[in-house]
Amino acid sequence: MVVEDNTEYRSVIALAIEDTSDMSMTGAFGTTEIALRTLKDTAEPERPDVVLLDLRLPGMSGLDAIPLFHATSPRTRIIVLSQSDTPEDIMQAISAGVSGYLLKGARLAEITESIRTVSQGGGSLDKTIAQFILAKMTAKKPHNVNDLTERENEILILLGKGCVKKEIATQLGIGYSTVDTHVSHIYKKLGVSNAPAAVSQAYQKGILPNT
């Protein structure tokens, strides 16, 4: 599902998704109100795995709609697709539980790959935004607050880069099931359910310092 008020851009994104063999469109809308109403009226098995959501929309903003999308269809994951690269919008969206944040300058191939990654349980961040987050993460060595282990901190940093569990296992030379266990522990300790939210909570709790 795509929620974007620019009709031309919305059509381009929709066509790119339709032209991708392992994806299909469930709907394209210009406002969050119509998208949410349609989602609510759609049978659970037919609801989208991923919603591409703009932030600046007529009526209810994308930011305000994020919790409503989660409440309406908990299994549907959200990728913000916006022109905004302000820290406030980025952190607010991530704190609200989105699974990805892309800028509208992203290539179509990057957008479809992000959809694929998020639908498989990963997170996806625009390169510029990832650099912004990583700059904060690497400015000072993370502290082991909330009993995060050294390995969990390593995995948290890789999650912030948008790596999926399989990639983390390869980079760290450990088994997939081991990574899965560590990620579950991280989420539980931080009280979150996905990688972007874990990164956001890590800042707020001082695990990944701002300076």
Buried (B, 14 or more C-beta within 10 A) or exposed (E): BBBBBBEEBBEBBBEBBEEBEEBEBBBBBBBBBEBBEBBEEBEEEEBBBBBBBBBBBEEBBBBEBBEBBBEBBEEBBBBBBBEBBEEEBBBBBBBBBBBBBBBBEBEBEBBBBBBBBBBEBBBBBBEBBBEBBBEBBEEEEBBEBBEBEEBBBBBBBBBBBBBBBEBBBEBBEBEEEBBBEBBEBBBEBBEBEBBBBBBBBBBEBEBBBEE
